[in-house]
Amino acid sequence: MFSTARRWLRRNKTPIAIGVGVVGAGYVVTQYVLNKINDARERMSSERISKENLRRRFEQNQEDCTFTVLALLPTATTNILEAMNTESITLEIQQMKSTKGVRGGESNGPPPSIADTTLTEEEGRSMASFQSDSGVHASQVVATPSTTSAPSTSEGVQQQQPQQPVTAPKKKSKRQLWDDLTISAITRSFTLIYTLALLAMFTRVQLNLLGRRSYLSSVVALATSTQQATISLENHDDDNADQAYGNDFDTNRKYLTFSWWLLHRGYADIMARVESAVRTVFGSLSPRDLVSFNRFSELTMQVRKLVEGATPQQRQEAEWLKFLLPPRDKEDEVIRESGVLEENPAQQSQGSHSSTASLRRLLDETADLIESPVFSHVLTLLLDAGFSSLVDRKLANEAFEFPAPSEGGILVTDNSELKHTQHILLPKILSVLTRQAHVIGNGVPNEYLQDMEKVRDLEAFAAVVYSSNWQNEVREEGLMDSAVYVEKPSETSSGKSAQADSSVVLADNQQSGLEGAWERAIEKQA
């Protein structure tokens, strides 16, 4: 039996060897293919997790931007409302009319003005709304220099200025007060819209730049095996701010305090520019004038052209940087006024050079972003949304009483004819604008900010800031000193770049400019 088996093996030695080789080769190939498939699955899974984490971090960053704007806006609103106290002018008009009513009418006097006749009922409504909005009552109005006098007791002063009377300055007429009210009400509401839009843009730039630094730091830490797990969504609570926006807490805190400039200095320059445009456009209007909706919309557009620019080229060249960032010689003043330097004076000498260099890079990149055409384009869209909310919705519904669209967006009646034919008195428009100024600055929820954040290009702009210039960021911050660099273009979703968990993946440098990244983000949204 054994001899028979040996003879059979000798006769079939070659086919058996071939069969064993084929089976062995097939096993090896199968194991190789299975290993490659498993590696591909793990790589795809890790990339999917990284993309999801990046998306969650980006979305969380945008929510932080919204809350930051809502926290900072009341400061600017308070300053603007104090600078242009429309309610005090209204109360002065009301007091003047009340005083005239006590004295009684004179038949030989001039004909009654618009404030004495057709505006009586409307002024009553305006006064009620003004007092409810601002909490200011007639008894709380401080006497102005026009109603009080402070005669000098020094004879020397009287001799030096013999031509100046010691009596009180002449009080403004009712027409002058109405002119002041017109300029104040319109300027204040328009200034708040500009301030809100600029604050939203500036906050997006700041937090997304810091969010980008935080993300790159976490990726590099993972690449150098300092983290055992994949990139996770970090806590963005106040007690974990250093992890949420990078490890250089001192630099980040100083950088974030530069919003102080817009809230305390920049708003005044914006208000001056807006007031000049409003005086040019609305200065010829009288409280007796009847204004149509289309007429007011045209005048508003004229103001915007004077402030922002009449052509696309002029809008791109508009100088917004001086409203958002201080000159270099005043940067230390901003940090000092915000209280950062006074909190830790002992730490100012430690690492001051590196902190200043890092802060300088952040400020320079912020300035480049603000001066870019993309910033002006997105800002124009935000202003379009803000003015549309004020004029096309609030003013149309409350002042002109146009029918509001239904939930499905269908108008009950066509308002196009009413916009041409219906005319209302200017004071009624001013009353709505005065109330809306408080809504723009202190509304909860803030409908104007919500409308601005619905602009899709704002998220695309934030994504560009978050995902662009990663190579320079890593190189300048020295993050790659101990990490292995693996260049690998990553696909984006709505402008957001993904990172692999085992290597540092940077943005494609074929279009490293901001405009190129912006075009890619818009293409992804289309």
C-alpha positions in Angstrom: 0.0 0.0 0.0 2.8 2.4 0.9 4.7 1.4 -2.2 1.7 2.1 -4.3 1.3 5.6 -2.8 5.0 6.3 -3.3 4.7 5.3 -7.0 1.6 7.6 -7.4 3.4 10.5 -5.8 6.4 10.0 -8.1 4.2 9.9 -11.2 2.2 13.1 -10.1 5.0 15.0 -8.4 4.9 17.9 -10.9 1.1 18.4 -10.9 1.1 18.3 -7.1 3.9 20.8 -6.8 2.1 23.1 -9.2 -1.2 22.8 -7.3 0.5 23.5 -3.9 2.2 26.5 -5.4 -1.0 27.8 -6.9 -2.9 27.4 -3.6 -0.1 29.0 -1.6 0.2 31.9 -4.1 -3.6 32.3 -4.0 -3.6 32.5 -0.2 -0.8 35.0 -0.1 -2.5 37.2 -2.7 -5.8 36.9 -0.9 -4.3 38.0 2.4 -2.5 40.9 0.7 -5.8 42.0 -0.9 -7.7 41.7 2.3 -5.0 43.7 4.2 -5.2 46.4 1.5 -8.9 46.5 1.7 -8.8 46.8 5.5 -6.2 49.5 5.3 -8.4 51.4 2.8 -11.4 51.0 5.1 -9.5 52.3 8.1 -8.1 55.2 6.1 -11.5 56.1 4.8 -13.0 55.8 8.2 -10.3 58.0 9.8 -10.7 60.6 7.1 -14.4 60.6 7.5 -14.1 61.0 11.2 -11.6 63.8 10.7 -13.9 65.6 8.2 -16.8 65.2 10.6 -14.8 66.6 13.5 -13.5 69.5 11.4 -17.1 70.2 10.3 -18.3 70.2 13.9 -15.4 72.4 15.1 -16.1 74.8 12.2 -19.8 75.0 13.0 -19.1 75.4 16.7 -16.7 78.2 15.8 -19.5 80.0 13.9 -21.8 79.7 16.8 -19.2 81.2 19.0 -19.0 84.1 16.5 -22.7 84.7 16.9 -22.6 84.7 20.7 -19.6 87.0 20.7 -21.3 89.5 18.4 -24.4 89.5 20.7 -22.1 90.1 23.7 -20.2 93.0 22.2 -23.0 94.7 20.4 -24.6 96.4 23.4 -21.4 98.3 24.2 -21.4 99.9 20.8 -25.2 100.4 21.0 -24.9 102.3 24.3 -22.2 104.6 22.9 -24.2 105.3 19.7 -27.4 106.0 21.6 -25.6 108.3 23.9 -23.9 110.1 21.1 -27.2 110.6 19.2 -30.0 110.9 21.7 -33.0 111.1 19.4 -35.4 110.7 22.3 -34.2 113.9 24.0 -34.9 115.9 20.8 -38.4 114.4 20.7 -39.0 115.3 24.3 -37.8 118.9 23.7 -40.3 119.2 20.8 -43.0 117.8 23.0 -42.2 120.2 25.8 -42.2 123.1 23.4 -45.6 122.2 22.2 -46.9 121.7 25.7 -45.6 125.1 26.7 -47.3 126.7 23.8 -50.5 125.0 24.6 -50.4 126.4 28.2 -49.8 130.0 26.9 -52.7 129.6 24.5 -52.9 130.3 20.8 -52.5 133.8 19.3 -54.6 134.7 16.3 -52.0 137.2 14.9 -49.2 134.7 15.1 -47.7 132.7 12.2 -49.7 129.9 10.7 -49.6 126.6 12.7 -46.7 124.4 11.8 -46.9 120.7 10.9 -46.1 119.8 14.5 -49.1 121.8 15.7 -51.7 120.3 13.4 -51.3 117.0 11.5 -48.5 115.6 13.6 -50.3 116.0 17.0 -51.7 112.5 17.1 -48.6 110.9 15.6 -46.3 112.7 18.0 -48.3 111.3 20.9 -47.7 107.8 19.6 -44.0 108.6 19.0 -43.6 109.9 22.5 -45.1 106.8 24.0 -42.9 104.6 22.0 -39.8 106.6 22.7 -40.4 106.6 26.4 -41.1 102.9 26.5 -38.0 102.1 24.4 -35.5 104.3 26.2 -37.0 104.7 29.6 -36.6 108.5 29.5 -39.4 110.7 30.7 -39.9 114.4 30.3 -39.2 115.0 34.0 -35.8 113.3 33.6 -34.5 115.5 30.8 -31.6 117.7 31.9 -32.0 121.4 31.2 -29.9 122.3 28.2 -27.8 125.4 27.8 -30.6 126.9 25.6 -33.0 126.9 28.6 -30.6 127.9 31.4 -28.2 130.7 31.8 -25.0 131.0 33.9 -24.1 134.7 34.0 -20.5 135.4 34.8 -19.6 137.2 38.0 -16.2 138.2 36.9 -16.0 141.8 35.7 -12.8 141.0 33.9 -14.4 138.5 31.7 -17.2 140.9 30.9 -14.8 143.6 29.9 -12.8 141.2 27.7 -16.0 140.1 25.9 -18.3 143.1 25.9 -20.1 141.9 22.8 -21.2 138.6 24.2 -24.5 138.7 26.1 -24.7 137.0 29.4 -28.2 135.8 28.7 -28.9 132.3 27.5 -28.4 131.4 23.9 -31.3 131.6 21.7 -33.5 128.5 21.7 -33.8 126.5 18.6 -37.0 126.8 16.7 -39.4 123.9 16.2 -38.3 123.5 12.6 -34.7 123.3 13.6 -35.5 120.7 16.2 -37.4 118.7 13.5 -34.4 118.9 11.2 -32.1 117.7 14.0 -34.6 114.9 14.7 -34.6 113.8 11.1 -30.8 113.7 10.8 -30.5 112.0 14.3 -33.1 109.3 13.7 -31.9 108.3 10.3 -28.2 108.5 11.1 -28.5 106.5 14.3 -30.4 103.5 12.7 -28.1 103.5 9.7 -25.0 103.7 11.9 -26.1 100.7 14.0 -26.6 98.6 10.8 -23.1 99.5 9.6 -21.7 98.7 13.1 -23.5 95.4 13.3 -22.3 94.3 9.9 -18.7 95.3 10.6 -18.7 93.7 14.0 -20.1 90.4 12.5 -17.4 90.4 9.8 -14.6 91.3 12.2 -15.6 88.7 14.7 -15.7 86.0 11.9 -12.1 87.0 11.0 -10.8 86.9 14.5 -12.4 83.7 15.8 -11.7 81.7 12.6 -8.1 82.7 12.5 -7.7 81.5 16.1 -9.8 78.4 15.3 -7.5 77.6 12.5 -4.4 77.9 14.8 -6.1 75.6 17.3 -7.0 73.0 14.7 -3.5 73.0 13.2 -2.0 72.6 16.7 -4.2 69.6 17.4 -3.3 68.0 14.0 0.4 68.4 14.5 0.1 67.1 18.1 -1.6 64.0 16.7 1.0 63.6 13.9 3.8 63.7 16.5 2.0 60.9 18.5 1.3 63.1 21.5 -2.3 62.2 21.2 -3.5 58.6 21.2 -7.0 59.1 19.7 -8.3 60.8 16.6 -9.0 64.5 16.6 -12.0 65.2 18.8 -14.2 68.2 19.2 -12.7 70.2 22.0 -14.7 71.9 24.6 -15.3 75.6 23.9 -16.4 76.6 27.4 -14.9 79.5 29.2 -12.8 77.3 31.4 -11.2 75.7 28.3 -10.5 78.8 26.2 -6.8 78.0 25.8 -7.6 74.7 24.1 -10.5 76.1 22.1 -8.3 78.8 20.4 -4.8 77.6 20.7 -2.3 77.4 23.5 -0.9 80.9 23.4 -3.5 82.3 25.7 -1.8 85.7 26.3 -1.5 86.4 22.5 -5.0 85.2 21.8 -6.5 87.4 24.6 -4.6 90.5 23.4 -5.7 89.8 19.8 -9.4 89.5 20.8 -9.3 92.8 22.7 -8.8 94.7 19.4 -12.6 94.6 19.0 -12.4 97.4 21.6 -11.4 99.8 18.8 -14.6 99.4 16.8 -16.8 99.5 20.0 -15.2 102.7 21.4 -13.5 104.5 18.6 -14.4 103.2 15.2 -18.2 103.6 15.6 -17.7 107.4 15.9 -15.9 107.6 12.6 -18.6 105.5 11.0 -21.3 107.7 12.5 -19.5 110.8 11.2 -19.4 109.4 7.7 -23.0 108.3 7.8 -24.2 111.6 9.2 -22.5 113.5 6.5 -24.2 111.4 3.8 -27.6 111.7 5.6 -27.3 115.5 5.8 -26.5 115.6 2.1 -29.4 113.4 1.0 -32.1 114.0 3.6 -31.2 117.6 4.6 -33.7 119.1 2.2 -36.7 117.3 3.6 -39.2 119.0 5.7 -41.5 117.5 8.3 -44.4 118.6 6.1 -43.2 116.5 3.2 -45.1 113.4 2.1 -42.7 110.5 1.3 -43.5 107.4 -0.7 -41.9 104.0 0.1 -39.9 104.0 -3.2 -38.8 107.6 -2.6 -37.4 106.7 0.8 -35.7 103.6 -0.6 -34.0 105.7 -3.3 -32.8 108.2 -0.7 -31.5 105.3 1.5 -29.6 103.9 -1.5 -28.1 107.4 -2.2 -26.8 107.4 1.4 -25.3 104.0 1.0 -23.6 105.0 -2.2 -22.0 108.0 -0.5 -20.8 105.8 2.4 -19.8 102.6 0.6 -19.2 103.7 -2.9 -21.4 104.1 -6.0 -19.6 101.5 -8.2 -18.3 98.0 -7.5 -14.7 99.3 -7.9 -15.4 102.1 -5.3 -16.9 99.6 -2.9 -13.8 97.3 -3.2 -11.6 100.3 -2.5 -13.6 101.5 0.5 -11.5 101.9 3.6 -13.0 99.8 6.4 -9.7 99.0 8.1 -9.5 102.2 10.0 -12.9 101.5 11.6 -11.8 98.0 12.8 -8.1 98.2 13.7 -6.2 101.0 15.2 -3.0 102.5 13.7 0.2 100.8 14.9 1.1 103.6 17.2 -2.2 103.1 19.1 -2.2 99.4 19.4 -0.6 99.5 22.9 -3.3 102.0 23.9 -6.1 99.6 22.8 -4.5 96.7 24.8 -4.0 99.0 27.8 -7.6 100.4 27.6 -9.0 96.9 27.5 -7.3 96.1 30.8 -5.1 93.2 29.5 -1.8 94.8 30.4 -2.9 95.7 33.8 -4.1 92.3 34.8 -0.7 90.5 34.6 2.1 93.1 34.7 4.6 90.5 35.9 4.1 88.4 32.8 4.7 91.2 30.3 8.4 90.7 30.4 8.2 86.9 30.0 8.0 85.9 26.4 7.2 89.4 25.2 9.2 89.0 22.0 7.5 85.8 20.8 4.1 87.1 21.9 4.5 90.3 20.0 5.7 88.5 16.9 2.7 86.1 17.0 0.3 89.0 17.7 1.9 90.9 14.8 1.3 88.1 12.4 -2.4 87.8 13.5 -2.9 91.6 13.1 -1.2 91.7 9.7 -3.3 88.8 8.4 -6.4 90.4 9.8 -5.6 93.6 8.0 -5.0 91.8 4.7 -8.3 90.1 5.0 -10.2 93.3 5.8 -8.6 95.0 2.8 -9.3 92.1 0.4 -12.1 92.5 -2.3 -13.8 89.4 -0.8 -14.3 91.2 2.5 -15.9 94.2 0.8 -18.1 91.9 -1.3 -19.4 90.0 1.7 -19.9 93.2 3.8 -22.0 94.6 1.0 -24.2 91.5 1.1 -24.6 91.9 4.8 -25.5 95.5 4.5 -28.0 94.6 1.8 -29.6 92.2 4.2 -29.6 94.7 7.1 -31.1 97.6 5.1 -33.6 95.2 3.5 -34.8 94.2 7.0 -35.1 97.8 8.1 -36.6 99.3 5.0 -38.4 96.5 3.1 -39.8 94.8 6.1 -40.0 96.9 9.3 -40.5 100.3 7.7 -42.9 98.9 5.1 -45.0 97.1 7.6 -45.0 99.6 10.5 -44.8 103.0 8.8 -46.5 102.4 5.4 -48.6 99.5 6.8 -48.1 97.3 3.7 -49.6 93.8 4.0 -46.9 91.4 5.3 -46.2 88.2 3.3 -47.8 85.0 4.5 -45.8 82.1 5.8 -45.4 80.7 2.3 -43.9 84.0 1.2 -46.9 85.0 -1.0 -48.3 88.5 -0.6 -51.9 88.9 0.2 -52.1 91.9 -2.1 -49.6 93.4 -4.6 -47.7 96.2 -2.9 -45.9 97.4 -6.0 -48.6 100.0 -6.8 -48.9 101.1 -3.2 -45.2 101.7 -3.0 -45.6 104.3 -5.8 -48.9 105.9 -4.8 -49.1 105.8 -1.0 -47.4 108.7 0.8 -47.0 109.3 4.5 -45.5 112.1 6.5 -41.8 112.0 7.3 -42.3 112.1 11.1 -44.1 108.7 11.0 -41.0 107.2 9.3 -38.8 108.8 11.9 -40.8 107.3 14.7 -40.3 103.8 13.3 -36.6 104.4 12.7 -36.2 105.6 16.3 -37.8 102.5 17.7 -35.9 100.2 15.3 -32.6 101.6 16.5 -33.1 99.9 19.9 -34.1 96.7 18.1 -31.0 96.7 16.0 -28.7 97.2 19.0 -30.5 95.4 21.8 -33.1 93.1 20.2 -33.4 89.6 21.7 -33.4 87.6 19.5 -31.6 90.0 17.1 -33.5 89.7 13.9 -31.1 91.9 12.0 -28.1 89.7 12.9 -30.1 86.6 12.0 -30.9 88.1 8.6 -27.2 88.9 8.0 -26.1 85.4 9.0 -28.5 83.9 6.5 -26.2 85.3 3.7 -24.5 82.2 2.4 -21.4 84.0 1.4 -20.7 84.9 5.1 -20.2 81.2 5.9 -18.1 80.8 2.8 -15.9 83.7 3.8 -15.5 82.2 7.3 -14.5 78.9 5.7 -11.9 80.6 3.6 -10.4 82.3 6.6 -10.5 79.0 8.5 -9.0 76.8 5.8 -6.6 79.1 3.8 -2.9 79.9 4.4 -2.4 76.7 6.5 1.1 76.1 5.1 2.3 79.6 6.1 0.7 79.2 9.5 2.4 76.0 10.3 5.8 77.3 9.0 5.6 80.6 10.8 4.5 79.1 14.1 7.1 76.4 13.9 4.5 73.6 14.3 6.3 71.4 11.8 9.7 71.2 13.6 9.0 67.8 15.0 6.3 66.5 12.7 6.5 64.6 9.4 5.1 66.6 6.6 3.0 64.7 4.1 1.6 66.9 1.3 -1.9 65.8 0.3 -4.6 67.9 -1.2 -7.9 67.5 0.7 -11.4 67.9 -0.6 -13.6 70.5 1.0 -17.2 70.7 1.9 -18.6 74.3 1.7 -15.0 75.5 1.8 -13.9 73.4 4.8 -10.7 71.4 4.5 -10.3 67.9 6.0 -7.3 66.4 7.8 -6.1 62.8 7.9 -5.5 61.4 11.4 -2.0 60.1 10.7 -0.4 63.0 8.8 -0.6 66.8 8.6 -2.7 67.6 5.5 -2.4 71.1 4.3 -4.4 73.1 1.8 -3.5 72.8 -1.9 -1.1 75.5 -2.8 -2.0 75.7 -6.4 -4.3 78.6 -5.6 -2.9 79.9 -2.4 -4.4 83.4 -2.7 -7.5 84.4 -0.9 -9.4 85.0 -4.2 -8.6 81.4 -5.3 -9.8 79.9 -2.1 -12.9 82.1 -2.2 -13.7 80.8 -5.8 -13.4 77.2 -4.6 -15.7 77.8 -1.7 -18.3 79.4 -3.9 -18.1 76.5 -6.4 -18.7 74.1 -3.6 -21.8 76.0 -2.5 -23.2 76.3 -6.0 
